[in-house]
């Protein structure tokens, strides 16, 4: 099955740039896009309804007009559906200040400063234990 990422960012430049980087790392990715947290939440609801596959990853901008990344996370946290625990959430921000993630300990959340670099994407998509296993074969 094709790996899927939901790319959530209000800035078309960052959506384009992150899409290009993601496809450079994994050309077989299906990339869906949302311009804010409410569109991303609509995508997740469509997945819950069986209209599309759940994303394997959510690349989420923390600062957006409308529903921002933190507000999306609050809404996401209240949802109950199978497969939720397998979704890797990557929170990105243009600010170098740490993103507060208190209360999200049970979710797989990483945070990076925008623009995300290709080595960081590789770290997300190919975590170290997997890389080591791939090297053995």
SULNOR-V360564 format. One record per pair of residues at least 12 apart in sequence whose ideal C-beta (glycine too) atoms are under 10 Angstrom apart, sorted by the first residue. I is the first residue (numbers start at 0). J is the second residue. D is the distance in whole Angstrom. If there is no record, write none. Layout:
BEGIN
i=I j=J d=D
i=I j=J d=D
END
This chain:
BEGIN
i=0 j=29 d=10
i=0 j=52 d=7
i=0 j=55 d=9
i=1 j=25 d=10
i=1 j=27 d=6
i=1 j=28 d=7
i=1 j=29 d=5
i=1 j=52 d=8
i=1 j=55 d=9
i=2 j=21 d=10
i=2 j=25 d=6
i=2 j=27 d=7
i=2 j=28 d=6
i=2 j=29 d=7
i=2 j=30 d=10
i=2 j=52 d=10
i=2 j=54 d=9
i=2 j=55 d=5
i=2 j=56 d=8
i=2 j=124 d=8
i=3 j=28 d=7
i=3 j=29 d=5
i=3 j=30 d=8
i=3 j=31 d=7
i=3 j=46 d=9
i=3 j=51 d=8
i=3 j=52 d=6
i=3 j=53 d=7
i=3 j=54 d=5
i=3 j=55 d=5
i=3 j=56 d=8
i=3 j=57 d=10
i=3 j=86 d=10
i=4 j=17 d=9
i=4 j=18 d=9
i=4 j=21 d=6
i=4 j=25 d=8
i=4 j=28 d=6
i=4 j=29 d=7
i=4 j=30 d=5
i=4 j=31 d=7
i=4 j=32 d=9
i=4 j=54 d=6
i=4 j=55 d=7
i=4 j=56 d=4
i=4 j=57 d=7
i=4 j=58 d=6
i=4 j=87 d=9
i=4 j=89 d=9
i=4 j=120 d=10
i=4 j=123 d=10
i=4 j=124 d=9
i=5 j=29 d=10
i=5 j=30 d=8
i=5 j=31 d=5
i=5 j=32 d=8
i=5 j=33 d=6
i=5 j=38 d=9
i=5 j=39 d=6
i=5 j=42 d=6
i=5 j=43 d=8
i=5 j=46 d=9
i=5 j=53 d=9
i=5 j=54 d=4
i=5 j=55 d=9
i=5 j=56 d=7
i=5 j=57 d=5
i=5 j=58 d=7
i=5 j=59 d=8
i=5 j=86 d=9
i=5 j=88 d=10
i=6 j=18 d=6
i=6 j=21 d=7
i=6 j=28 d=10
i=6 j=30 d=6
i=6 j=31 d=7
i=6 j=32 d=5
i=6 j=33 d=7
i=6 j=34 d=10
i=6 j=39 d=9
i=6 j=54 d=9
i=6 j=56 d=9
i=6 j=57 d=8
i=6 j=58 d=5
i=6 j=59 d=9
i=6 j=60 d=9
i=6 j=89 d=10
i=6 j=91 d=10
i=7 j=31 d=9
i=7 j=32 d=8
i=7 j=33 d=5
i=7 j=34 d=8
i=7 j=35 d=7
i=7 j=36 d=7
i=7 j=37 d=10
i=7 j=38 d=7
i=7 j=39 d=4
i=7 j=40 d=10
i=7 j=42 d=9
i=7 j=54 d=10
i=7 j=57 d=7
i=7 j=58 d=7
i=7 j=59 d=5
i=7 j=60 d=6
i=7 j=61 d=10
i=7 j=63 d=8
i=7 j=66 d=10
i=7 j=67 d=10
i=7 j=68 d=7
i=7 j=71 d=7
i=7 j=88 d=10
i=7 j=89 d=10
i=7 j=90 d=10
i=7 j=91 d=9
i=8 j=32 d=8
i=8 j=33 d=8
i=8 j=34 d=7
i=8 j=35 d=9
i=8 j=39 d=10
i=8 j=58 d=8
i=8 j=59 d=8
i=8 j=60 d=4
i=8 j=61 d=10
i=8 j=62 d=10
i=8 j=63 d=7
i=8 j=68 d=9
i=8 j=91 d=8
i=8 j=113 d=8
i=9 j=33 d=9
i=9 j=34 d=5
i=9 j=35 d=6
i=9 j=36 d=10
i=9 j=38 d=10
i=9 j=60 d=7
i=9 j=62 d=8
i=9 j=63 d=4
i=9 j=64 d=6
i=9 j=65 d=8
i=9 j=67 d=9
i=10 j=34 d=9
i=10 j=60 d=7
i=10 j=62 d=10
i=10 j=63 d=8
i=10 j=93 d=9
i=10 j=113 d=9
i=11 j=32 d=9
i=11 j=34 d=8
i=12 j=114 d=9
i=13 j=58 d=10
i=13 j=60 d=7
i=13 j=91 d=8
i=13 j=93 d=9
i=13 j=113 d=6
i=13 j=114 d=6
i=13 j=115 d=9
i=14 j=30 d=9
i=14 j=32 d=6
i=14 j=33 d=9
i=14 j=34 d=8
i=14 j=58 d=9
i=14 j=60 d=9
i=15 j=32 d=10
i=16 j=113 d=9
i=16 j=114 d=6
i=16 j=115 d=9
i=17 j=30 d=9
i=17 j=32 d=9
i=17 j=58 d=6
i=17 j=60 d=9
i=17 j=89 d=10
i=17 j=91 d=8
i=17 j=113 d=8
i=17 j=114 d=7
i=17 j=115 d=6
i=17 j=120 d=8
i=18 j=30 d=5
i=18 j=32 d=7
i=18 j=58 d=10
i=19 j=117 d=10
i=20 j=58 d=10
i=20 j=114 d=8
i=20 j=115 d=7
i=20 j=116 d=8
i=20 j=117 d=5
i=20 j=119 d=9
i=20 j=120 d=6
i=20 j=121 d=10
i=21 j=56 d=9
i=21 j=58 d=8
i=21 j=115 d=9
i=21 j=117 d=9
i=21 j=120 d=6
i=21 j=123 d=10
i=21 j=124 d=8
i=23 j=117 d=7
i=23 j=120 d=8
i=23 j=121 d=10
i=24 j=117 d=6
i=24 j=118 d=10
i=24 j=119 d=10
i=24 j=120 d=5
i=24 j=121 d=6
i=24 j=123 d=9
i=24 j=124 d=6
i=24 j=125 d=8
i=25 j=56 d=10
i=25 j=120 d=9
i=25 j=121 d=9
i=25 j=124 d=6
i=25 j=125 d=9
i=28 j=55 d=9
i=28 j=56 d=9
i=28 j=124 d=9
i=29 j=51 d=9
i=29 j=52 d=8
i=29 j=54 d=9
i=29 j=55 d=9
i=30 j=54 d=9
i=30 j=56 d=10
i=30 j=58 d=9
i=31 j=45 d=10
i=31 j=46 d=10
i=31 j=51 d=8
i=31 j=52 d=10
i=31 j=54 d=7
i=31 j=57 d=10
i=32 j=58 d=10
i=33 j=57 d=9
i=33 j=59 d=9
i=33 j=60 d=10
i=33 j=63 d=10
i=33 j=66 d=10
i=33 j=71 d=9
i=34 j=60 d=10
i=34 j=63 d=8
i=34 j=64 d=9
i=34 j=65 d=8
i=35 j=60 d=9
i=35 j=63 d=5
i=35 j=64 d=7
i=35 j=65 d=4
i=35 j=66 d=5
i=35 j=67 d=8
i=35 j=68 d=9
i=35 j=70 d=9
i=35 j=71 d=8
i=36 j=59 d=8
i=36 j=60 d=9
i=36 j=61 d=10
i=36 j=63 d=7
i=36 j=64 d=10
i=36 j=65 d=7
i=36 j=66 d=3
i=36 j=67 d=6
i=36 j=68 d=6
i=36 j=69 d=9
i=36 j=70 d=5
i=36 j=71 d=3
i=36 j=72 d=8
i=36 j=73 d=9
i=36 j=74 d=7
i=36 j=75 d=9
i=37 j=63 d=10
i=37 j=65 d=6
i=37 j=66 d=4
i=37 j=70 d=9
i=37 j=71 d=8
i=37 j=74 d=9
i=38 j=63 d=10
i=38 j=65 d=8
i=38 j=66 d=8
i=38 j=71 d=10
i=39 j=54 d=9
i=39 j=57 d=7
i=39 j=59 d=7
i=39 j=60 d=10
i=39 j=63 d=10
i=39 j=66 d=8
i=39 j=68 d=9
i=39 j=71 d=6
i=39 j=74 d=9
i=39 j=75 d=8
i=40 j=66 d=7
i=40 j=70 d=9
i=40 j=71 d=6
i=40 j=74 d=6
i=40 j=75 d=7
i=40 j=78 d=8
i=42 j=54 d=8
i=42 j=57 d=9
i=43 j=57 d=8
i=43 j=71 d=9
i=43 j=74 d=9
i=43 j=75 d=7
i=43 j=78 d=7
i=43 j=80 d=8
i=43 j=83 d=9
i=43 j=86 d=9
i=44 j=78 d=8
i=44 j=80 d=9
i=46 j=80 d=8
i=46 j=82 d=8
i=46 j=83 d=10
i=46 j=86 d=10
i=47 j=78 d=7
i=47 j=79 d=9
i=47 j=80 d=5
i=47 j=81 d=9
i=47 j=82 d=9
i=47 j=83 d=9
i=48 j=80 d=10
i=52 j=82 d=9
i=53 j=80 d=8
i=53 j=81 d=9
i=53 j=82 d=5
i=53 j=83 d=8
i=53 j=85 d=8
i=53 j=86 d=6
i=54 j=82 d=10
i=54 j=85 d=10
i=54 j=86 d=6
i=54 j=87 d=9
i=54 j=88 d=9
i=55 j=82 d=10
i=55 j=85 d=7
i=55 j=86 d=7
i=55 j=87 d=7
i=55 j=124 d=9
i=56 j=86 d=7
i=56 j=87 d=5
i=56 j=88 d=8
i=56 j=89 d=6
i=56 j=107 d=9
i=56 j=109 d=10
i=56 j=120 d=10
i=56 j=123 d=7
i=56 j=124 d=7
i=57 j=71 d=8
i=57 j=72 d=10
i=57 j=75 d=8
i=57 j=86 d=6
i=57 j=87 d=7
i=57 j=88 d=5
i=57 j=89 d=7
i=57 j=90 d=9
i=57 j=108 d=9
i=58 j=87 d=9
i=58 j=88 d=8
i=58 j=89 d=5
i=58 j=90 d=9
i=58 j=91 d=7
i=58 j=109 d=10
i=58 j=111 d=9
i=58 j=113 d=10
i=58 j=115 d=7
i=58 j=120 d=9
i=58 j=123 d=8
i=59 j=71 d=6
i=59 j=72 d=8
i=59 j=75 d=9
i=59 j=88 d=6
i=59 j=89 d=7
i=59 j=90 d=5
i=59 j=91 d=7
i=59 j=92 d=10
i=59 j=108 d=9
i=59 j=110 d=9
i=60 j=90 d=8
i=60 j=91 d=6
i=60 j=92 d=7
i=60 j=93 d=9
i=60 j=113 d=7
i=61 j=90 d=5
i=61 j=91 d=7
i=61 j=92 d=4
i=61 j=93 d=9
i=61 j=94 d=8
i=61 j=96 d=10
i=61 j=98 d=6
i=61 j=99 d=10
i=61 j=110 d=8
i=61 j=113 d=9
i=62 j=91 d=9
i=62 j=92 d=6
i=62 j=93 d=7
i=62 j=94 d=7
i=62 j=98 d=10
i=62 j=113 d=9
i=68 j=88 d=9
i=68 j=90 d=6
i=68 j=91 d=8
i=68 j=92 d=8
i=68 j=98 d=8
i=68 j=110 d=10
i=69 j=90 d=9
i=69 j=98 d=8
i=69 j=99 d=8
i=69 j=100 d=9
i=69 j=103 d=10
i=71 j=88 d=9
i=71 j=90 d=10
i=72 j=88 d=7
i=72 j=90 d=8
i=72 j=98 d=10
i=72 j=100 d=8
i=72 j=102 d=9
i=72 j=103 d=6
i=72 j=106 d=8
i=72 j=108 d=8
i=73 j=102 d=9
i=73 j=103 d=10
i=75 j=88 d=8
i=75 j=103 d=9
i=75 j=106 d=8
i=76 j=102 d=8
i=76 j=103 d=7
i=76 j=105 d=9
i=76 j=106 d=7
i=83 j=106 d=8
i=84 j=105 d=8
i=84 j=106 d=8
i=84 j=107 d=8
i=85 j=107 d=8
i=86 j=106 d=8
i=86 j=107 d=7
i=86 j=108 d=10
i=87 j=106 d=9
i=87 j=107 d=5
i=87 j=108 d=8
i=87 j=109 d=7
i=87 j=123 d=7
i=87 j=124 d=9
i=87 j=126 d=9
i=88 j=100 d=10
i=88 j=103 d=8
i=88 j=106 d=6
i=88 j=107 d=6
i=88 j=108 d=5
i=88 j=109 d=7
i=88 j=110 d=9
i=89 j=107 d=9
i=89 j=108 d=8
i=89 j=109 d=5
i=89 j=110 d=7
i=89 j=111 d=7
i=89 j=115 d=7
i=89 j=119 d=9
i=89 j=120 d=9
i=89 j=122 d=10
i=89 j=123 d=6
i=89 j=124 d=10
i=90 j=103 d=9
i=90 j=108 d=6
i=90 j=109 d=7
i=90 j=110 d=4
i=90 j=111 d=8
i=91 j=109 d=9
i=91 j=110 d=7
i=91 j=111 d=5
i=91 j=112 d=7
i=91 j=113 d=5
i=91 j=114 d=8
i=91 j=115 d=6
i=91 j=119 d=9
i=92 j=110 d=7
i=92 j=111 d=8
i=92 j=112 d=6
i=92 j=113 d=6
i=93 j=112 d=7
i=93 j=113 d=5
i=93 j=114 d=9
i=94 j=112 d=7
i=94 j=113 d=9
i=95 j=112 d=6
i=96 j=112 d=9
i=97 j=110 d=7
i=97 j=112 d=10
i=98 j=110 d=4
i=98 j=111 d=9
i=98 j=112 d=9
i=107 j=123 d=10
i=109 j=122 d=8
i=109 j=123 d=6
i=109 j=126 d=10
i=111 j=123 d=8
END
